[in-house]
C-alpha cells in the first residue's frame, strides 16, 4: 500500500451508519471545533444528521468510490466510521442489482479483501482511504467519556453462580472475537446457548431467548483481542437492555474501556428498574 501524504485541517468526515453513535460523534466533533462532513448511508443513517452536519450527503454503502470523491472534494482528510450496518443485508437476493456497486467497490470486494470477514473488509477500506490521503481515526476519539468504566454498574451484583457463568463465558467470547465470528455469546449454567455471527447482537439475543425460554441467562459482549478502535467497537445502550429484558436475560457483561455506551445513565436506570445486572470488566490477559 502506498499512503498519500496526510494533510491537516479542521474538517472531519463521518461515514454514518445506523444507531445513535453517529449523532454522538458528530455532536462531540462539532463541540471540539471541527467542520463535519457527513456521508449518511442510505437505509441506515438517521435523517437528523442532515441538520447536525455542516455538509451532508446521502450515499450508498456500495458506492465507495463516491465516498472517496466526496471526502476529497470537501478536504476531509480525517474520517470516522460510526454506526451500524447490517452485513447480513449484503447477502440478500439480487444484492448486486439492489446495491449497484461502483467500480471501486467491486475492486475492493472481489480483488482487494483476502476474505469477507468484517475486519478484513474494514481494514481494506482504511487502506484504500489512506491511498487517497484520508486518515481513518478512532471512532471514539471525540466520545471517550462514553466508554465503559470497570465495575458493577447496577445496584444488583452477580451471585456466585452468575459469576461462574461470567468466568466460563468470557474466554469463549474472546475466542469468538479473535476468529472474527462475532463479539457476543449467551451463557446459562456454564453452557453456551447462542453465539453471535453475521446476524448481529440483537437477533442473537432473540434467538437465545427462544432457546432458553425460562430466562436468567447472561449476555457477554467483548472487544476482539486485537480490537481496531477505528471501527466495529462494541456498543450497548438502553435498547440493548430492553431487548435483553424482552428475551429473558438477567445479566449483561461488557468490556471496560473498549465498549461504547449510548446514554449510560438511562441504560443503567432501566437495568435497575428491571432487576438486571450490568458488569464491565477488563480482560485478565490485558487484551
Buried (B, 14 or more C-beta within 10 A) or exposed (E): EEEBEEEEEEBBBBBBBBBBBBBBBBBBBBEEEBBBBBBBBEEBBBEEBBEBBBBBBEBBBBBBBBBBBBBBEBBBBBBBBBBBBBBEBBEEEEEEEEBEBBEBBBBBBEEBBEEEBBBBBBBBBBBBBBEBBBBBBBBBBBBEEBBBEEEEBBEBEBEEEBBBBBEBBBBBBBEBBEEBBBBBBBBBBEEBBBBBBBBBBBBBBBBBBEEBEEEBBBBBBBBBEEBBBBBBBBBBBBBBBEBBBEBBBBBBBBBBEBBBBBBBEEBBBBBBEBEBBBBBBEBEEEB
